[in-house]
C-alpha cells in the first residue's frame, strides 16, 4: 500500500471525512473542507510519526503541510530524506 493510500485510509477511518473514499483524491482540500481540523492534525502527526517512522517538529505544524494528501506525502518524504 502506498503512502497516499495509508494516509487516505487513516483519514477515512479516523477523521471526519463523510464522503466516499474514492472522492478523497490526493488533491482534495482537507482543511478547506474541514475534514482535518486542529485535532485532526494532531491525530495525523501521531499516525505519521508512528507509521512512517519520522519525527515532525513544531515548525512543521503549518497548514500548508496538511492541506491535501499530496502535501502530507511531501512532508513525509522531506522528513525521511532529512
N, C-alpha and C positions, 0 to 999 in steps of 0.2 A: 504494500500500500504506500502511495506517495505521501510526501509531507502535506501536500494540499488536501488529500483525501483524509488523512489523520486529523488535521485541523477542522476540516468540514464536518467530519463525524462528531468531533467533540462539540462543535458549535450547535449542531442539530440536537444532540442528546443532552447537553448540559446548560445551554444558554437559551435565550428567548426567541429562537427562530421558529416561527409558526408556519412557514411555507413548506413547499415540497423540497426535499433535499436536492433535486436536480436544478431547482431555481437558485440555489446558493452557489453561484459561479465564483471564479477566482477574483472577479472584479465587482462583486456585489457590495454595495456600500453598507458595511456593517454598522458604522457609527451613525451615519445619516438615517438609516432605517431603524435605529435603536435596537438592533439585535445585540450589540455589545455596548454596555454602559460601563461606568467606573468599576463596579463589582465584577462585571464580565471580564474586564481587562485583567483584574487580579486573578480570577479563575484561569484565564488564558495563560498568564505568566506562570502560574503554578504548574499547569499542564505542560507548557513548553519546557520549563526547566526540568521537570521530571521525565518527560518522554523524549525530549530531543537532546538531553544532556548538555544544556547550555545554562549560563548564568545571565540573567537580564538585570542590568543595573538601573538605578533610579533615573539616570539621564536618558535611558531608552524608553521610558514610560511617557511617550508623546503620542498624540492622536494619529500622526502620520504613519506610525508603525503598526497601527491596529485598524486602519480604515477599511482594508479589504484583506481577503485571504492571501492575495499576492503580496501585499505589504508585510504581512506576518511572516510569510515564507522568506521574503527578502531579509527581514530582521534575523530570522533563524540562520540563514546561510551566512550572513555577515558575522554573527556571533560564533559560528562554527569555524569560520576561516580566520578569526582574530587570534 
